[in-house]
Structure formats: C-alpha cells, structure tokens
Amino acid sequence: MEPRVRERGGGVVLSSNRLSFEVDERFEAAAREWAEARMTEFEDAMETKAEQALLEIENLVAGAHEVEFEVDGTTVHHHPTDELRSFLERQSEATGLGPSEVLELHVGLFTRVFLDDDEERPPDAPPT
C-alpha cells in the first residue's frame, strides 16, 4: 500500500518515515458506527476515522492541515510531521513508551470525534 497525503483537494506524497500501531476495539467500534451511519464500507470508515484523529493531532501539535497515512486492516501507518515526531519522542522519553505507542494513545483520545451520539450527556461528563 502506497503512503499518501490526505488533504482537502487531494494530493499524493511518498515517504518512508512512519509510525505504526494497531487500533483498539473502541476505535474499531467507532469505525463500524461511522460506516453504518453513512452506509459505507468498514475499510473506508477506518480510513476516515484514522484521518480525523491524525488530523486533529497534527493540527494541535504542528498546525498541519493534512496528514500522510495508510490503513492496512486494523493497522494505521502514519508519516508524522517533524514537529509531531519530535513531540512524540519527547513524550516517549518521559513515559518509557515508544513513539508509536504514544501516538496510539493520542489517537485513542479522538476515537469518537465527529460521531453523532444519541445519548444526552451532561456538559461536564468526561469524553467516551
């Protein structure tokens, strides 16, 4: 699978600098919910959810508006910006986790981003 840049308006850039991780059950469930709600294939939903999470992270850390990644089954391969790689390496040193593990944790924070939850949640409730 070739790496690509996903951005508004499209584009393709090849790169070999990547971090990889397996999505967890919560991410997979969110992708299935996305696919069902939008009547799309699970594989497409996995790409969309990965893109959403990675864009949020890259934008917060590096101000980026595009991400380079691929999804292979339940494995996400991300080609981080230099800023994000540096950020993950600092967090890796502080936690003893590898940069891919740190990225996986950050992606987990954005698992349910953009899903329409039917439940009414109190405004001060922690994210699900």
PyMOL commands that set and color helices and strands:
alter all, ss='L'
color gray80, all
select helices_A, chain A and resi 25-38+42-62+82-95+99-109
alter helices_A, ss='H'
color red, helices_A
select strands_A, chain A and resi 4-6+19-22+67-72+75-79
alter strands_A, ss='S'
color yellow, strands_A
deselect
rebuild
show_as cartoon
